[in-house]
Amino acid sequence: PDQKAVGQQLREEWSRYNSFPKPSGARDFKEGQTVTVHGFLARKRIKSSKLAFADIQIDNGPAVQITSSFQEPDSPGHAANQALRSIALYSPVSVTGTVARLHFDTQTGQAQSPCVDHENASSRPGSFPEHVFRIDLDLQSIQPLNVFPKDIIVSKGVQFPPSARHLQVRFSDPLRTRLLVRPQIAFRLRQSLNDLAFTEVETPVLFKSTPEGAREFLVPTRRPGLAYALPQSPQQYKQMLMASGIRGYYQFARCFRDEDLRADRQPEFTQLDLEMSFATGEDVMRTVESIISDLAVFLDSDFCVVDEGEETYLAPRKSLKAKNREDSAPGSRYMMPPFPRMSYEEVMTRFGIDKPDLRIPFELHRVDHILPRSFVSMITHLENPIVEGFRFRPSSGEGSEVSMSGFVDELMRTLPPALAQNPDGAPVALVVDSSKPLRGLSPLGFEGAGALESGEAPGFGDLEDGDVVVFQARQDKSFQGGSTALGTFRNLVYQAAVSKGLLPKDRSFKFLWVTNFPMFTPDNETDPGQGGQAGFSATHHPFTAPLTDEDVELLATDPLKARADHYDLVVNGVELGGGSRRIHVARMQEYVMREILKMTDAGVAQFSHLLEALRAGCPPHAGFALGFDRLVAVLTYTDSVRDVIAFPKSMKGEDLTVKSPGRVTKEQLETYHLTTFPGKN
Amino acid sequence: PDQKAVGQQLREEWSRYNSFPKPSGARDFKEGQTVTVHGFLARKRIKSSKLAFADIQIDNGPAVQITSSFQEPDSPGHAANQALRSIALYSPVSVTGTVARLHFDTQTGQAQSPCVDHENASSRPGSFPEHVFRIDLDLQSIQPLNVFPKDIIVSKGVQFPPSARHLQVRFSDPLRTRLLVRPQIAFRLRQSLNDLAFTEVETPVLFKSTPEGAREFLVPTRRPGLAYALPQSPQQYKQMLMASGIRGYYQFARCFRDEDLRADRQPEFTQLDLEMSFATGEDVMRTVESIISDLAVFLDSDFCVVDEGEETYLAPRKSLKAKNREDSAPGSRYMMPPFPRMSYEEVMTRFGIDKPDLRIPFELHRVDHILPRSFVSMITHLENPIVEGFRFRPSSGEGSEVSMSGFVDELMRTLPPALAQNPDGAPVALVVDSSKPLRGLSPLGFEGAGALESGEAPGFGDLEDGDVVVFQARQDKSFQGGSTALGTFRNLVYQAAVSKGLLPKDRSFKFLWVTNFPMFTPDNETDPGQGGQAGFSATHHPFTAPLTDEDVELLATDPLKARADHYDLVVNGVELGGGSRRIHVARMQEYVMREILKMTDAGVAQFSHLLEALRAGCPPHAGFALGFDRLVAVLTYTDSVRDVIAFPKSMKGEDLTVKSPGRVTKEQLETYHLTTFPGKN
């Protein structure tokens, strides 16, 4: 009997929220007709004892505004009014009412008259008529379908803790909109690739450990000593598909790296992975340009930039959120192909970074030939340094020397330690100011200032008051790694200038190919590499083809000088992805592994499946991997991939929402014949 | 100098296969014009010393036939002819020649005259003009791009070992075609769901272990004692998305189960996972029917059935492979919605199986009321059994008693042990034969045979010579599990009858919803379940909602009698997927976990993220998961999901191509603070 009472109680609670009327279909939305909609109670405005308004929020649907008024007490209208008042804000509800008005999207600029084609409209429950962005309903009845608790406080721009990701997605327009745009970008890319006769192929996630370059996650099996590994990329499988006769492969592939997470990296990420047979790197670059430009055309026509407080994001043109939208002239936002191409050497020389932001309106120039020794020895302890510099000119027209020197002071005060404590010297920034001796350039001395003013160093001519000139020394040796100190500082100056309004916010996207990377890189301590004995590892992976015949010869004589047929795609200072032509001749691949990288027999044997596939008449092939999270982040104007991933991991690799990773039990480990070290855990 | 020689040698080998002319674009294919195509040398026919033909195979492209002839020795034509002869068959080649003829696909039945619209044709290298299915070229030159080795023997229908999956994909038309059709099916499903305002959301693969039902793979982390788990499905994440305000979610999700693999299961598989908020199970069933019927219309219009020897598969109508195609009248192959619905009770009664094949033209009927005791005690030791049977009538019109008794004899001889040694008795099959006493029904005795003939048992009236009547006893108790012995036998009879030509091959697809499953199932030893102390576990997962108010009450009083709002989609005897309405009220969910399943506090705490999400005003929701590998297998007429997965795992969970799982080293395990048991490994 007690159990029965519990059942009765549960039944009552459940049935209160369990049964609800079906929603209407698009065809039903005629003025004067009774319809039902489902959504969240988003806003209530109580005007008087007999009049109230409320908004119903419907994901991926129009806004619904309801009016609740009544004349007679104890009428159905009265009951509905009372129900509306009593339902907690943000609760899910089912609303039945009379259509008072349909608001049409007149901004789409379409020729047809805005009205509902009821005859052809969908009768599917939950569908809405096209081109309607708002519906006004006179309330007949409202039913809560669950209750939003009072202890959760919602306010504009609220940041919920990461454990409440569901609330953040619900209440942050930028976040939710980015999650909606993401699959549309993926779908458009799929369309383009299908049109190009590519085939999407799913490859295994349960792979095995191979010395490809990064550290892999292991997945123990119940067979003692055997484990799968999660793939760092589908690289080897896709090359096997090329040997299988597939002309074009692509996949939105989940990839995994058990690395110490650097800023804005995720242990699992999605890449648009592709590979083409009978193709060179050139063919792949053209293909990537083609799908990127298809995407740009789509984004330009269907989406607009929304500014909401601090946030900038991309929203569907049709959505209500486009109130604050910036309508650029179509075609102006995205660079169209062919994208410029520069070698690693060139970008390091011109921008001091291997992923330059081409929106930045100033480049690096070498200036040591015009600088007096005294100045050089002031800015560095190096004996024979290279000194480079740039000139930054604010575009605002303001630029009084006061604000500019304040700008420079703040920049120098907040310099990151790597720049401030650089053993080769910190950057030096001078503000051009006619009211000062030597126009503010006195540290350069009379001669140096004169040479600068006279344009003897390119990039510095015609100095104006308010210009900032920057100098930085570095060692006189060939470029290595991703950036120089000055390259890093140049990015900082640009970001600071934009945030201070000294340069306009630039919403355009400037693409760039960076090519001619070195094939091998000396071993370091962070990357496991291929574990060979050569003292260096493949820069990208051991399957990358050499660039030219000359580079093939260098393999045997001076491998660190050999360049690879590798290409990186960069946009606005962000590396979107990289690719390469692969070695398609088995003997060459084995030679690189065995003789150049000096891998052991056991190491080479780990790749036997790939060598077998190449040996079976594999055609020439090349490919690319586009960081999809990164692409969506850049295109929707956020710096963080966490803003485009529904359930991202923290910097420590934790999912703070579901609290993963979790503690494993002794029993779970025993299933896999494993145990933690004695004394551990 | 030695190193230099090696470099020189490598350079020569590499450059032989490295540089090759660009392929032509669709626009270039005009008769008389010189074009270049890339592909595999697929067939050579040497006609004379001066004349040879060859086929070039191009994935996802038209067939290319080349003619090589020459008059003058030492002419370019002579050189090309010699090159063609010398290149090993199946090698990748670049071919340059003059377009002799374009063959147009006249079978598509399109109104427009078949010709190339050169003005609008693509200039993209590697593209081909539309509607051209074969191109004849007069050979000018041919260059090998790698060499196919002599030791790999290719013959029609060859089965390569699993380690050479790349060769199987290259040389098996059915396999390669299925891999090409698979993404087209996925793309069509995406289109339908996008049209229904669903949003594709990617959820984490690095999840955590929760007692949801199946055994999960663990992924150790470098933090001692902590591990991720691979998701058995995105169930919990998608429910959190419903709490996040997403109206419709879907994902082609990779899922993982560390189970002992039964026939044709994979440790990783792809499911089309979807969830709808403000929705009931009814809404989800309608939605699934809608996307399945969109898909059916697409497959009907763009694909046809190909019979090639033993193999039946689906191929694009436009492809050359459609030579042997069976063109059914559009619309006849796929059942259109609404699909029939039957309860678990009904399908077990009528078909003896919870995933009945509706193509089978005979049902089970209860017959114990007309059978003499003597016969019943002959077929079973059970005291008060239920006896069911069916009548199978061959449709061929042949069916002489000789062949039918041979058919039955063979069936009984090859009975699987579970049926032959069934403690409740084996099936009994009699062939109706007028030339024999009591028309072959003498085991039934005069009375039983008479009752059967007179139609006292439904399904047995109007017996004809050649009919087979089957009887099987079972215990008189309520249904449990997936099938009865007679249900299994019915499937065997059907399959044998089709393979012997006694029933026609049925290429149609008959869908069915099975509903009203029990909410809980007594614990067994194979499934971990939810680890509660109740002695039973949730049949599907602990989030499934009860079906009716009555079932809610049964939760507290007699939970094993409660039915769930769960639905399975079945086609042709295959379970395509299942779904359910979920519990969306936090208190109810916690009650089920804590009070009904008797989970521990720690167990319930594992689901705290989900309970929190439900508590935050989560709307009612329901969903579905469609086994995508299985769907593609069924639709392309294969019994095995291995035929629709590029790199499938074996029954032991091994990828025999790349040889995963691999042996882990002590050092790898140490990274994760793990070690194998002393004495193990």
Interface residues (C-beta under 8 A of the other chain):
Chain A: Q3 K4 V6 G7 Q8 L10 R11 E13 W14 S15 Y17 N18 F20 K22 P23 H38 G39 F40 Q57 I58 D59 N60 G61 A88 Y90 S91 P92 S94 R124 P125 G126 S127 L145 N146 V147 F148 P149 I152 S163 A164 R165 H166 L167 V169 R170 R176 L179 L180 R182 P183 A186 F187 R190 N194 L196 A197 T199 E200 V201 E202 T203 P204 V205 L206 F207 K208 S209 R215 F217 L218 V219 P220 T221 R222 R223 P224 G225 L226 A227 Y228 A229 L230 Q236 Y237 M240 L241 A243 S244 G245 I246 R247 G248 R254 F256 D258 P267 E268 T270 S277 F278 A279 D283 R286 S290 A545 P546 D549 V552 E553 L554 L555 A556 T557 H584 V585 R587 M588 Y591 E595 Q606 S608 H609 E612 A613 L614 R615 A616 G617 C618 P619 P620 I645 A646 F647 K649 G653 D655 T657 V658 K659 S660 P661 G662 R663 V664 Q668 L669 E670 T671 Y672 H673 L674 T675 T676 F677 K680 N681
Chain B: Q3 K4 V6 G7 Q8 L10 R11 E13 W14 S15 Y17 N18 F20 K22 P23 H38 G39 F40 Q57 I58 D59 N60 G61 A88 Y90 S91 P92 S94 R124 P125 G126 S127 L145 N146 V147 F148 P149 I152 S163 A164 R165 H166 L167 V169 R170 R176 L179 L180 P183 A186 F187 R190 N194 L196 A197 T199 E200 V201 E202 T203 P204 V205 L206 F207 K208 S209 R215 F217 L218 V219 P220 T221 R222 R223 P224 G225 L226 A227 Y228 A229 L230 Q236 Y237 M240 L241 A243 S244 G245 I246 R247 G248 R254 F256 D258 P267 E268 T270 S277 F278 A279 D283 R286 S290 A545 P546 D549 V552 E553 L554 L555 A556 T557 H584 V585 R587 M588 Y591 E595 Q606 S608 H609 E612 A613 L614 R615 A616 G617 C618 P619 P620 I645 A646 F647 K649 G653 D655 T657 V658 K659 S660 P661 G662 R663 V664 Q668 L669 E670 T671 Y672 H673 L674 T675 T676 F677 K680 N681
